[in-house]
Amino acid sequence: MNAATMGLGAGMALGFAGYFGGFWAFLLVLVLGAAGLVVGLVLQGDLDLPARRQR
């Protein structure tokens, strides 16, 4: 699935949440979508989060 298709799906999901659920549903879908994106990128290996240093 390419980036344009993913963006279209995300935009449609946010649009439906905003229209049917209101502002707070829109924000919830936005935050959970962003969290899912970060987790997916980490699992795929495209995002490398730095490890905490030991003292």
PQR file with spaces between the fields and no chain letter, atoms N, CA, C, O and H, PARSE charges and radii, in Angstrom:
ATOM       1  N    MET     1       0.855   -1.165    0.000 -0.4000 1.5000
ATOM       2  CA   MET     1       0.000    0.000    0.000 -0.0000 2.0000
ATOM       3  C    MET     1       0.906    1.235    0.000  0.5500 1.7000
ATOM       4  O    MET     1       1.816    1.338    0.823 -0.5500 1.4000
ATOM       5  N    ASN     2       0.660    2.162   -0.912 -0.4000 1.5000
ATOM       6  CA   ASN     2       1.534    3.323   -1.002 -0.0000 2.0000
ATOM       7  C    ASN     2       1.064    4.451   -0.070  0.5500 1.7000
ATOM       8  O    ASN     2       0.001    4.365    0.545 -0.5500 1.4000
ATOM       9  H    ASN     2      -0.079    2.079   -1.581  0.4000 1.0000
ATOM      10  N    ALA     3       1.865    5.487    0.016 -0.4000 1.5000
ATOM      11  CA   ALA     3       1.612    6.576    0.960 -0.0000 2.0000
ATOM      12  C    ALA     3       0.335    7.344    0.610  0.5500 1.7000
ATOM      13  O    ALA     3      -0.370    7.794    1.513 -0.5500 1.4000
ATOM      14  H    ALA     3       2.729    5.557   -0.483  0.4000 1.0000
ATOM      15  N    ALA     4       0.028    7.501   -0.658 -0.4000 1.5000
ATOM      16  CA   ALA     4      -1.178    8.232   -1.044 -0.0000 2.0000
ATOM      17  C    ALA     4      -2.435    7.491   -0.593  0.5500 1.7000
ATOM      18  O    ALA     4      -3.391    8.112   -0.128 -0.5500 1.4000
ATOM      19  H    ALA     4       0.600    7.136   -1.392  0.4000 1.0000
ATOM      20  N    THR     5      -2.435    6.185   -0.727 -0.4000 1.5000
ATOM      21  CA   THR     5      -3.587    5.385   -0.298 -0.0000 2.0000
ATOM      22  C    THR     5      -3.739    5.427    1.219  0.5500 1.7000
ATOM      23  O    THR     5      -4.853    5.529    1.734 -0.5500 1.4000
ATOM      24  H    THR     5      -1.659    5.681   -1.104  0.4000 1.0000
ATOM      25  N    MET     6      -2.629    5.350    1.925 -0.4000 1.5000
ATOM      26  CA   MET     6      -2.672    5.432    3.384 -0.0000 2.0000
ATOM      27  C    MET     6      -3.177    6.803    3.828  0.5500 1.7000
ATOM      28  O    MET     6      -3.978    6.901    4.757 -0.5500 1.4000
ATOM      29  H    MET     6      -1.724    5.267    1.507  0.4000 1.0000
ATOM      30  N    GLY     7      -2.718    7.843    3.175 -0.4000 1.5000
ATOM      31  CA   GLY     7      -3.170    9.198    3.505 -0.0000 2.0000
ATOM      32  C    GLY     7      -4.648    9.390    3.233  0.5500 1.7000
ATOM      33  O    GLY     7      -5.353   10.036    4.008 -0.5500 1.4000
ATOM      34  H    GLY     7      -2.067    7.764    2.420  0.4000 1.0000
ATOM      35  N    LEU     8      -5.115    8.827    2.131 -0.4000 1.5000
ATOM      36  CA   LEU     8      -6.540    8.902    1.805 -0.0000 2.0000
ATOM      37  C    LEU     8      -7.371    8.193    2.874  0.5500 1.7000
ATOM      38  O    LEU     8      -8.387    8.723    3.324 -0.5500 1.4000
ATOM      39  H    LEU     8      -4.543    8.301    1.501  0.4000 1.0000
ATOM      40  N    GLY     9      -6.948    7.012    3.274 -0.4000 1.5000
ATOM      41  CA   GLY     9      -7.668    6.270    4.315 -0.0000 2.0000
ATOM      42  C    GLY     9      -7.674    6.997    5.640  0.5500 1.7000
ATOM      43  O    GLY     9      -8.702    7.047    6.316 -0.5500 1.4000
ATOM      44  H    GLY     9      -6.123    6.582    2.909  0.4000 1.0000
ATOM      45  N    ALA    10      -6.539    7.564    6.022 -0.4000 1.5000
ATOM      46  CA   ALA    10      -6.463    8.310    7.275 -0.0000 2.0000
ATOM      47  C    ALA    10      -7.336    9.553    7.231  0.5500 1.7000
ATOM      48  O    ALA    10      -8.016    9.870    8.207 -0.5500 1.4000
ATOM      49  H    ALA    10      -5.705    7.524    5.473  0.4000 1.0000
ATOM      50  N    GLY    11      -7.323   10.248    6.123 -0.4000 1.5000
ATOM      51  CA   GLY    11      -8.159   11.441    5.985 -0.0000 2.0000
ATOM      52  C    GLY    11      -9.643   11.117    6.031  0.5500 1.7000
ATOM      53  O    GLY    11     -10.427   11.854    6.628 -0.5500 1.4000
ATOM      54  H    GLY    11      -6.771    9.990    5.330  0.4000 1.0000
ATOM      55  N    MET    12     -10.023   10.024    5.407 -0.4000 1.5000
ATOM      56  CA   MET    12     -11.429    9.619    5.449 -0.0000 2.0000
ATOM      57  C    MET    12     -11.854    9.214    6.855  0.5500 1.7000
ATOM      58  O    MET    12     -12.954    9.550    7.295 -0.5500 1.4000
ATOM      59  H    MET    12      -9.386    9.425    4.922  0.4000 1.0000
ATOM      60  N    ALA    13     -10.985    8.495    7.561 -0.4000 1.5000
ATOM      61  CA   ALA    13     -11.298    8.098    8.938 -0.0000 2.0000
ATOM      62  C    ALA    13     -11.456    9.324    9.832  0.5500 1.7000
ATOM      63  O    ALA    13     -12.375    9.382   10.649 -0.5500 1.4000
ATOM      64  H    ALA    13     -10.092    8.222    7.204  0.4000 1.0000
ATOM      65  N    LEU    14     -10.565   10.305    9.682 -0.4000 1.5000
ATOM      66  CA   LEU    14     -10.677   11.530   10.476 -0.0000 2.0000
ATOM      67  C    LEU    14     -11.923   12.320   10.104  0.5500 1.7000
ATOM      68  O    LEU    14     -12.574   12.904   10.970 -0.5500 1.4000
ATOM      69  H    LEU    14      -9.818   10.258    9.019  0.4000 1.0000
ATOM      70  N    GLY    15     -12.251   12.339    8.832 -0.4000 1.5000
ATOM      71  CA   GLY    15     -13.451   13.039    8.395 -0.0000 2.0000
ATOM      72  C    GLY    15     -14.717   12.420    8.966  0.5500 1.7000
ATOM      73  O    GLY    15     -15.598   13.131    9.449 -0.5500 1.4000
ATOM      74  H    GLY    15     -11.722   11.865    8.128  0.4000 1.0000
ATOM      75  N    PHE    16     -14.809   11.096    8.912 -0.4000 1.5000
ATOM      76  CA   PHE    16     -15.973   10.418    9.484 -0.0000 2.0000
ATOM      77  C    PHE    16     -16.056   10.630   10.994  0.5500 1.7000
ATOM      78  O    PHE    16     -17.139   10.863   11.532 -0.5500 1.4000
ATOM      79  H    PHE    16     -14.093   10.518    8.520  0.4000 1.0000
ATOM      80  N    ALA    17     -14.916   10.550   11.674 -0.4000 1.5000
ATOM      81  CA   ALA    17     -14.911   10.754   13.126 -0.0000 2.0000
ATOM      82  C    ALA    17     -15.340   12.172   13.477  0.5500 1.7000
ATOM      83  O    ALA    17     -16.099   12.376   14.424 -0.5500 1.4000
ATOM      84  H    ALA    17     -14.037   10.361   11.236  0.4000 1.0000
ATOM      85  N    GLY    18     -14.865   13.138   12.729 -0.4000 1.5000
ATOM      86  CA   GLY    18     -15.242   14.523   12.986 -0.0000 2.0000
ATOM      87  C    GLY    18     -16.695   14.803   12.682  0.5500 1.7000
ATOM      88  O    GLY    18     -17.348   15.559   13.401 -0.5500 1.4000
ATOM      89  H    GLY    18     -14.248   12.972   11.959  0.4000 1.0000
ATOM      90  N    TYR    19     -17.206   14.207   11.633 -0.4000 1.5000
ATOM      91  CA   TYR    19     -18.585   14.465   11.232 -0.0000 2.0000
ATOM      92  C    TYR    19     -19.585   13.784   12.160  0.5500 1.7000
ATOM      93  O    TYR    19     -20.563   14.396   12.589 -0.5500 1.4000
ATOM      94  H    TYR    19     -16.676   13.593   11.048  0.4000 1.0000
ATOM      95  N    PHE    20     -19.335   12.521   12.463 -0.4000 1.5000
ATOM      96  CA   PHE    20     -20.304   11.749   13.248 -0.0000 2.0000
ATOM      97  C    PHE    20     -20.056   11.824   14.752  0.5500 1.7000
ATOM      98  O    PHE    20     -21.001   11.711   15.534 -0.5500 1.4000
ATOM      99  H    PHE    20     -18.540   12.024   12.114  0.4000 1.0000
ATOM     100  N    GLY    21     -18.804   12.012   15.172 -0.4000 1.5000
ATOM     101  CA   GLY    21     -18.491   11.960   16.596 -0.0000 2.0000
ATOM     102  C    GLY    21     -18.165   13.293   17.223  0.5500 1.7000
ATOM     103  O    GLY    21     -18.141   13.413   18.448 -0.5500 1.4000
ATOM     104  H    GLY    21     -18.037   12.103   14.538  0.4000 1.0000
ATOM     105  N    GLY    22     -17.915   14.287   16.414 -0.4000 1.5000
ATOM     106  CA   GLY    22     -17.575   15.596   16.959 -0.0000 2.0000
ATOM     107  C    GLY    22     -16.069   15.773   17.099  0.5500 1.7000
ATOM     108  O    GLY    22     -15.267   14.953   16.654 -0.5500 1.4000
ATOM     109  H    GLY    22     -17.934   14.189   15.419  0.4000 1.0000
ATOM     110  N    PHE    23     -15.734   16.870   17.732 -0.4000 1.5000
ATOM     111  CA   PHE    23     -14.336   17.283   17.840 -0.0000 2.0000
ATOM     112  C    PHE    23     -13.505   16.296   18.661  0.5500 1.7000
ATOM     113  O    PHE    23     -12.378   15.978   18.280 -0.5500 1.4000
ATOM     114  H    PHE    23     -16.386   17.537   18.094  0.4000 1.0000
ATOM     115  N    TRP    24     -14.045   15.806   19.786 -0.4000 1.5000
ATOM     116  CA   TRP    24     -13.271   14.919   20.656 -0.0000 2.0000
ATOM     117  C    TRP    24     -13.032   13.572   19.990  0.5500 1.7000
ATOM     118  O    TRP    24     -11.969   12.979   20.177 -0.5500 1.4000
ATOM     119  H    TRP    24     -14.960   16.065   20.096  0.4000 1.0000
ATOM     120  N    ALA    25     -13.976   13.084   19.232 -0.4000 1.5000
ATOM     121  CA   ALA    25     -13.764   11.844   18.486 -0.0000 2.0000
ATOM     122  C    ALA    25     -12.692   12.049   17.417  0.5500 1.7000
ATOM     123  O    ALA    25     -11.867   11.167   17.177 -0.5500 1.4000
ATOM     124  H    ALA    25     -14.839   13.565   19.080  0.4000 1.0000
ATOM     125  N    PHE    26     -12.710   13.208   16.783 -0.4000 1.5000
ATOM     126  CA   PHE    26     -11.691   13.554   15.795 -0.0000 2.0000
ATOM     127  C    PHE    26     -10.305   13.523   16.441  0.5500 1.7000
ATOM     128  O    PHE    26      -9.375   12.939   15.886 -0.5500 1.4000
ATOM     129  H    PHE    26     -13.380   13.925   16.977  0.4000 1.0000
ATOM     130  N    LEU    27     -10.168   14.147   17.608 -0.4000 1.5000
ATOM     131  CA   LEU    27      -8.880   14.170   18.293 -0.0000 2.0000
ATOM     132  C    LEU    27      -8.444   12.770   18.730  0.5500 1.7000
ATOM     133  O    LEU    27      -7.267   12.423   18.628 -0.5500 1.4000
ATOM     134  H    LEU    27     -10.924   14.621   18.058  0.4000 1.0000
ATOM     135  N    LEU    28      -9.390   11.971   19.215 -0.4000 1.5000
ATOM     136  CA   LEU    28      -9.056   10.616   19.639 -0.0000 2.0000
ATOM     137  C    LEU    28      -8.539    9.791   18.472  0.5500 1.7000
ATOM     138  O    LEU    28      -7.531    9.096   18.601 -0.5500 1.4000
ATOM     139  H    LEU    28     -10.346   12.253   19.298  0.4000 1.0000
ATOM     140  N    VAL    29      -9.214    9.862   17.343 -0.4000 1.5000
ATOM     141  CA   VAL    29      -8.772    9.123   16.154 -0.0000 2.0000
ATOM     142  C    VAL    29      -7.414    9.635   15.685  0.5500 1.7000
ATOM     143  O    VAL    29      -6.568    8.845   15.268 -0.5500 1.4000
ATOM     144  H    VAL    29     -10.033   10.427   17.238  0.4000 1.0000
ATOM     145  N    LEU    30      -7.199   10.931   15.747 -0.4000 1.5000
ATOM     146  CA   LEU    30      -5.924   11.517   15.329 -0.0000 2.0000
ATOM     147  C    LEU    30      -4.778   11.043   16.221  0.5500 1.7000
ATOM     148  O    LEU    30      -3.727   10.647   15.716 -0.5500 1.4000
ATOM     149  H    LEU    30      -7.887   11.573   16.086  0.4000 1.0000
ATOM     150  N    VAL    31      -4.965   11.079   17.529 -0.4000 1.5000
ATOM     151  CA   VAL    31      -3.909   10.676   18.465 -0.0000 2.0000
ATOM     152  C    VAL    31      -3.620    9.177   18.362  0.5500 1.7000
ATOM     153  O    VAL    31      -2.460    8.768   18.327 -0.5500 1.4000
ATOM     154  H    VAL    31      -5.819   11.401   17.939  0.4000 1.0000
ATOM     155  N    LEU    32      -4.674    8.361   18.313 -0.4000 1.5000
ATOM     156  CA   LEU    32      -4.463    6.920   18.210 -0.0000 2.0000
ATOM     157  C    LEU    32      -3.852    6.543   16.861  0.5500 1.7000
ATOM     158  O    LEU    32      -3.055    5.608   16.785 -0.5500 1.4000
ATOM     159  H    LEU    32      -5.617    8.693   18.342  0.4000 1.0000
ATOM     160  N    GLY    33      -4.214    7.250   15.809 -0.4000 1.5000
ATOM     161  CA   GLY    33      -3.604    7.010   14.499 -0.0000 2.0000
ATOM     162  C    GLY    33      -2.127    7.359   14.497  0.5500 1.7000
ATOM     163  O    GLY    33      -1.321    6.633   13.916 -0.5500 1.4000
ATOM     164  H    GLY    33      -4.861    8.010   15.870  0.4000 1.0000
ATOM     165  N    ALA    34      -1.762    8.459   15.138 -0.4000 1.5000
ATOM     166  CA   ALA    34      -0.353    8.847   15.214 -0.0000 2.0000
ATOM     167  C    ALA    34       0.445    7.835   16.033  0.5500 1.7000
ATOM     168  O    ALA    34       1.572    7.493   15.675 -0.5500 1.4000
ATOM     169  H    ALA    34      -2.417    9.049   15.609  0.4000 1.0000
ATOM     170  N    ALA    35      -0.139    7.356   17.130 -0.4000 1.5000
ATOM     171  CA   ALA    35       0.539    6.345   17.947 -0.0000 2.0000
ATOM     172  C    ALA    35       0.720    5.057   17.153  0.5500 1.7000
ATOM     173  O    ALA    35       1.779    4.433   17.217 -0.5500 1.4000
ATOM     174  H    ALA    35      -1.054    7.633   17.421  0.4000 1.0000
ATOM     175  N    GLY    36      -0.289    4.661   16.419 -0.4000 1.5000
ATOM     176  CA   GLY    36      -0.177    3.468   15.583 -0.0000 2.0000
ATOM     177  C    GLY    36       0.861    3.621   14.497  0.5500 1.7000
ATOM     178  O    GLY    36       1.571    2.670   14.170 -0.5500 1.4000
ATOM     179  H    GLY    36      -1.150    5.168   16.367  0.4000 1.0000
ATOM     180  N    LEU    37       0.954    4.815   13.936 -0.4000 1.5000
ATOM     181  CA   LEU    37       1.967    5.078   12.914 -0.0000 2.0000
ATOM     182  C    LEU    37       3.366    4.929   13.489  0.5500 1.7000
ATOM     183  O    LEU    37       4.227    4.314   12.860 -0.5500 1.4000
ATOM     184  H    LEU    37       0.377    5.588   14.202  0.4000 1.0000
ATOM     185  N    VAL    38       3.608    5.478   14.667 -0.4000 1.5000
ATOM     186  CA   VAL    38       4.935    5.385   15.288 -0.0000 2.0000
ATOM     187  C    VAL    38       5.278    3.930   15.597  0.5500 1.7000
ATOM     188  O    VAL    38       6.392    3.485   15.318 -0.5500 1.4000
ATOM     189  H    VAL    38       2.909    5.977   15.179  0.4000 1.0000
ATOM     190  N    VAL    39       4.336    3.189   16.169 -0.4000 1.5000
ATOM     191  CA   VAL    39       4.584    1.783   16.474 -0.0000 2.0000
ATOM     192  C    VAL    39       4.857    1.000   15.196  0.5500 1.7000
ATOM     193  O    VAL    39       5.763    0.167   15.163 -0.5500 1.4000
ATOM     194  H    VAL    39       3.432    3.550   16.396  0.4000 1.0000
ATOM     195  N    GLY    40       4.092    1.254   14.156 -0.4000 1.5000
ATOM     196  CA   GLY    40       4.307    0.567   12.885 -0.0000 2.0000
ATOM     197  C    GLY    40       5.658    0.873   12.278  0.5500 1.7000
ATOM     198  O    GLY    40       6.321   -0.023   11.755 -0.5500 1.4000
ATOM     199  H    GLY    40       3.356    1.930   14.183  0.4000 1.0000
ATOM     200  N    LEU    41       6.077    2.125   12.341 -0.4000 1.5000
ATOM     201  CA   LEU    41       7.380    2.498   11.795 -0.0000 2.0000
ATOM     202  C    LEU    41       8.518    1.863   12.586  0.5500 1.7000
ATOM     203  O    LEU    41       9.525    1.454   12.007 -0.5500 1.4000
ATOM     204  H    LEU    41       5.538    2.853   12.766  0.4000 1.0000
ATOM     205  N    VAL    42       8.364    1.778   13.906 -0.4000 1.5000
ATOM     206  CA   VAL    42       9.400    1.140   14.726 -0.0000 2.0000
ATOM     207  C    VAL    42       9.485   -0.343   14.398  0.5500 1.7000
ATOM     208  O    VAL    42      10.581   -0.876   14.224 -0.5500 1.4000
ATOM     209  H    VAL    42       7.546    2.110   14.376  0.4000 1.0000
ATOM     210  N    LEU    43       8.339   -1.017   14.311 -0.4000 1.5000
ATOM     211  CA   LEU    43       8.338   -2.451   14.015 -0.0000 2.0000
ATOM     212  C    LEU    43       8.856   -2.745   12.612  0.5500 1.7000
ATOM     213  O    LEU    43       9.468   -3.788   12.382 -0.5500 1.4000
ATOM     214  H    LEU    43       7.449   -0.584   14.453  0.4000 1.0000
ATOM     215  N    GLN    44       8.617   -1.842   11.686 -0.4000 1.5000
ATOM     216  CA   GLN    44       9.075   -2.015   10.305 -0.0000 2.0000
ATOM     217  C    GLN    44      10.563   -1.716   10.178  0.5500 1.7000
ATOM     218  O    GLN    44      11.209   -2.162    9.230 -0.5500 1.4000
ATOM     219  H    GLN    44       8.120   -0.995   11.873  0.4000 1.0000
ATOM     220  N    GLY    45      11.111   -0.959   11.134 -0.4000 1.5000
ATOM     221  CA   GLY    45      12.532   -0.627   11.101 -0.0000 2.0000
ATOM     222  C    GLY    45      12.834    0.697   10.444  0.5500 1.7000
ATOM     223  O    GLY    45      14.004    1.019   10.234 -0.5500 1.4000
ATOM     224  H    GLY    45      10.586   -0.597   11.904  0.4000 1.0000
ATOM     225  N    ASP    46      11.814    1.484   10.109 -0.4000 1.5000
ATOM     226  CA   ASP    46      12.040    2.777    9.470 -0.0000 2.0000
ATOM     227  C    ASP    46      12.273    3.898   10.481  0.5500 1.7000
ATOM     228  O    ASP    46      12.714    4.984   10.105 -0.5500 1.4000
ATOM     229  H    ASP    46      10.864    1.223   10.279  0.4000 1.0000
ATOM     230  N    LEU    47      11.986    3.650   11.746 -0.4000 1.5000
ATOM     231  CA   LEU    47      12.165    4.656   12.790 -0.0000 2.0000
ATOM     232  C    LEU    47      12.967    4.017   13.905  0.5500 1.7000
ATOM     233  O    LEU    47      12.552    3.010   14.479 -0.5500 1.4000
ATOM     234  H    LEU    47      11.629    2.768   12.051  0.4000 1.0000
ATOM     235  N    ASP    48      14.120    4.603   14.214 -0.4000 1.5000
ATOM     236  CA   ASP    48      14.980    4.067   15.256 -0.0000 2.0000
ATOM     237  C    ASP    48      14.958    5.020   16.431  0.5500 1.7000
ATOM     238  O    ASP    48      15.520    6.114   16.367 -0.5500 1.4000
ATOM     239  H    ASP    48      14.457    5.421   13.748  0.4000 1.0000
ATOM     240  N    LEU    49      14.308    4.603   17.504 -0.4000 1.5000
ATOM     241  CA   LEU    49      14.246    5.417   18.697 -0.0000 2.0000
ATOM     242  C    LEU    49      15.523    5.196   19.511  0.5500 1.7000
ATOM     243  O    LEU    49      15.931    4.054   19.724 -0.5500 1.4000
ATOM     244  H    LEU    49      13.851    3.715   17.556  0.4000 1.0000
ATOM     245  N    PRO    50      16.160    6.287   19.971 -0.5600 1.5000
ATOM     246  CA   PRO    50      17.402    6.117   20.725  0.2800 2.0000
ATOM     247  C    PRO    50      17.133    5.478   22.088  0.5500 1.7000
ATOM     248  O    PRO    50      16.135    5.772   22.745 -0.5500 1.4000
ATOM     249  N    ALA    51      18.032    4.613   22.487 -0.4000 1.5000
ATOM     250  CA   ALA    51      17.919    3.965   23.798 -0.0000 2.0000
ATOM     251  C    ALA    51      18.362    4.939   24.887  0.5500 1.7000
ATOM     252  O    ALA    51      19.184    5.821   24.642 -0.5500 1.4000
ATOM     253  H    ALA    51      18.843    4.374   21.953  0.4000 1.0000
ATOM     254  N    ARG    52      17.815    4.776   26.082 -0.4000 1.5000
ATOM     255  CA   ARG    52      18.226    5.625   27.194 -0.0000 2.0000
ATOM     256  C    ARG    52      19.592    5.193   27.672  0.5500 1.7000
ATOM     257  O    ARG    52      19.891    4.000   27.739 -0.5500 1.4000
ATOM     258  H    ARG    52      17.147    4.059   26.281  0.4000 1.0000
ATOM     259  N    ARG    53      20.424    6.169   28.004 -0.4000 1.5000
ATOM     260  CA   ARG    53      21.765    5.855   28.468 -0.0000 2.0000
ATOM     261  C    ARG    53      21.726    5.471   29.937  0.5500 1.7000
ATOM     262  O    ARG    53      20.974    6.044   30.724 -0.5500 1.4000
ATOM     263  H    ARG    53      20.182    7.138   27.950  0.4000 1.0000
ATOM     264  N    GLN    54      22.546    4.494   30.294 -0.4000 1.5000
ATOM     265  CA   GLN    54      22.679    4.081   31.689 -0.0000 2.0000
ATOM     266  C    GLN    54      23.704    4.977   32.373  0.5500 1.7000
ATOM     267  O    GLN    54      24.692    5.378   31.758 -0.5500 1.4000
ATOM     268  H    GLN    54      23.157    4.028   29.654  0.4000 1.0000
ATOM     269  N    ARG    55      23.472    5.286   33.630 -0.4000 1.5000
ATOM     270  CA   ARG    55      24.455    6.129   34.359 -0.0000 2.0000
ATOM     271  C    ARG    55      25.373    5.271   35.166  0.5500 1.7000
ATOM     272  O    ARG    55      26.262    5.786   35.844 -0.5500 1.4000
ATOM     273  H    ARG    55      22.669    4.961   34.129  0.4000 1.0000
